[in-house]
């Protein structure tokens, strides 16, 4: 059976054993990569939840103010239209 090729960083030592430092470094890199992938997933999920919560809170606080503004604009528009109609100078003809 022919010998299995070993990458140079894993070349056997004269005693026939793999260099443990290189093997540990590879394992360390794999573990770090896996941990970072898990952190990315959890961080993405938690950030999405946090952002959604903040957006919902801001929306709830803005709704009353928006309602007031819309009411004011509509009231002013109706007031002007009625005033123009009573003055006999309609701004635009009704269709």
VMD Tcl script that draws the C-alpha trace (Angstrom):
set ca {
  {0.00 0.00 0.00}
  {1.53 3.38 -0.97}
  {2.08 6.00 1.77}
  {-0.65 8.63 2.27}
  {0.61 12.09 1.28}
  {0.84 14.43 4.26}
  {0.79 18.22 3.86}
  {4.12 19.83 4.65}
  {2.79 21.41 7.85}
  {1.82 17.91 8.99}
  {4.91 16.12 7.78}
  {5.86 13.34 10.14}
  {8.69 13.94 12.54}
  {11.68 11.65 12.37}
  {10.01 9.46 14.99}
  {7.00 9.04 12.66}
  {4.53 11.23 14.60}
  {2.69 14.27 13.28}
  {3.76 17.62 14.64}
  {1.23 18.37 17.39}
  {1.55 22.17 17.21}
  {0.44 22.33 13.58}
  {-2.47 19.96 14.22}
  {-3.61 21.96 17.23}
  {-3.41 25.18 15.25}
  {-5.66 23.72 12.54}
  {-8.16 22.52 15.15}
  {-8.05 25.92 16.82}
  {-8.82 27.65 13.50}
  {-11.74 25.31 12.82}
  {-13.16 25.85 16.30}
  {-12.78 29.63 16.02}
  {-14.48 29.58 12.62}
  {-17.41 27.53 13.96}
  {-17.78 29.73 17.03}
  {-17.77 32.87 14.88}
  {-20.46 31.37 12.63}
  {-22.63 30.70 15.68}
  {-21.97 34.18 17.04}
  {-22.99 35.65 13.66}
  {-26.29 33.75 13.68}
  {-27.15 34.69 17.26}
  {-26.02 38.29 16.82}
  {-28.05 38.67 13.61}
  {-31.19 37.30 15.30}
  {-30.81 39.40 18.45}
  {-30.06 42.58 16.49}
  {-33.13 42.04 14.32}
  {-35.27 41.60 17.45}
  {-33.77 44.67 19.12}
  {-34.25 46.82 16.02}
  {-37.83 45.61 15.60}
  {-38.58 46.50 19.22}
  {-37.12 50.00 18.85}
  {-38.98 50.61 15.58}
  {-42.27 49.45 17.15}
  {-41.77 51.71 20.19}
  {-40.92 54.68 17.98}
  {-43.92 54.02 15.76}
  {-46.22 53.89 18.76}
  {-44.87 57.20 20.05}
  {-45.15 58.88 16.63}
  {-48.74 57.79 15.81}
  {-50.48 60.34 18.08}
  {-48.33 63.17 16.73}
  {-48.97 62.10 13.13}
  {-52.68 61.88 13.84}
  {-52.63 65.44 15.21}
  {-50.78 66.71 12.15}
  {-53.11 64.98 9.69}
  {-56.13 66.29 11.58}
  {-54.71 69.82 11.51}
  {-53.96 69.68 7.78}
  {-57.43 68.30 6.94}
  {-59.14 70.83 9.20}
  {-57.19 73.71 7.59}
  {-57.94 72.46 4.06}
  {-61.66 72.17 4.83}
  {-61.67 75.61 6.46}
  {-60.04 77.20 3.39}
  {-62.40 75.39 0.99}
  {-65.48 76.49 2.93}
  {-64.19 80.06 3.19}
  {-63.57 80.22 -0.57}
  {-66.98 78.73 -1.30}
  {-68.72 81.26 0.97}
  {-66.77 84.10 -0.65}
  {-67.97 82.94 -4.05}
  {-64.43 82.31 -5.30}
  {-63.94 78.57 -5.42}
  {-60.36 77.55 -5.97}
  {-61.23 74.75 -8.35}
  {-64.54 73.80 -9.92}
  {-66.23 70.67 -8.59}
  {-66.63 67.88 -11.08}
}
mol new
graphics top color blue
foreach p $ca { graphics top sphere $p radius 0.5 }
foreach p [lrange $ca 0 end-1] q [lrange $ca 1 end] { graphics top cylinder $p $q radius 0.2 }
display resetview
